[in-house]
């Protein structure tokens, strides 16, 4: 009887699901990328064509699934969720820097998740790498390595050179074997959502990892109280597949509404269906505060949305945020639209976005409705500036952007000068204003985008007349100093 049980367990042993945590810049992403690209070069893994939040590699004829979890400190909520979704956690520590604040934070999340872990001492190729010193610092955090009398395995690696990564994979497989990970493809479906977003072309796109059972095209499933019929499945290489078994990362098309990251995908009508909990409710953060601020939240993905909500909760719970509470009226993915602005206007609220766009027509509509709309590219910006917005001390977006104009026409004067015909869409352009020119809307520009031009306004013209200032909705001609001959229709001018 015991032999049959052991054989059944062995047959149903599944690949380990691993997440990587640690301090920012200690090499989490580098290790993930190196492992992924090494397998591509070795021909052990299909070409990567898309990012679905997880990928699977093969090492010594055994599969390992990695969750690509963000590592920034403000993403603690996402990292904690990664710990729950994963079977094992690799704690990455730069051997030349040691235990840092986010390292300690990660240790706390790993313990809370109850997940087995091993430590990767990264950057061993750098001068000053001292894993023994790091082990001493870990001991202070009650993390005892094997050679310090504890049970935690440690591996010295270099994401840059690839040294030690095979040993890291060996250790992951050993730790997985010690913990006997089981998943039966014949059981009821249970998959964990690791990413969810609304794609303009494809509709709702959900990434998940199957923990038990099998997910098939045509299945009727539910998650977060939202039902779907699976119309397409694709793996981490972008290949369409008909089914996905335990430990397989997969992308689902078929949901009409975006479910919540971290929730469970189950078969419709199954005993596990009650675990798919809906979160479509108004959330109030900081109920005892004197001032209540209504907020509409928008983000690029469901996972990021949760991270933003967690950051706002931390802000309100801090001493500086104790004077107000937040009511999240709506939290969804996608660019900010007029409906969001209308909801904010009717509730006297504000719209906060993260890594999403504010189309020009929506920005103009918000101005007309006198609704504050803010969007951010980095979490720390949200934390810093959201406090100003919530306390009513923030400078308006139009005040920060002194002027923005769209290039409509180009005119060449007999003197050889080029007059840039444009329309001012926000703020104003003044004679002698310092300006930049971009090839796309400055609202979409990130700190990585380099301006085509930086200079000053030499003259402003309206018709044949010279003017001192051109305000919003004014069409005008701009002459630049120094002259910029490569300007094109469709470029954007922003006043600094």
Secondary structure, 3 states (H helix, E strand, C coil): CHHHHHHHHHHCECCEEEEEEECCCCCHHHHHHHHHHHHHHCCCCCCCCCCCCEEEEEECCEEEEEECCCCCHHHHHHHHHHHHHCCEEEEEEECCCCCCHHHHHHHHHHHHHCCEEEEEEECCCCCCCCHHHHHHHHHHCCCCEHHHCCCEEEEECCCCCCCCHHHHHHHHHHHHHHHCCECCCCCCCEEEEEEEEEECCCEEEEEEEEEECCEECCCEEEECCEEEEEEEEECCCCCEECEECCCCEEEEEEECCCCCCCCEEEECCCHHHHHCCCCCCCEEECCCCCEEEEEEEEECCHHHHHHHHHHHHHHHHCHHHCCEEEEEEEEEECCECHHHHHHHHHHCCEEEEECCCECHHHHHHHHHHCCCEEEECCHHHHHHHHHHHHHCCCCCHHHHCCEEEEEEEEEECCCCCEEEEEEEEEECEECCCEEEEECCCHHHCCCCCCCCEEEEEEEEEECCEECCEECCCCEEEEEEECCCCCCCCCCEEEEC
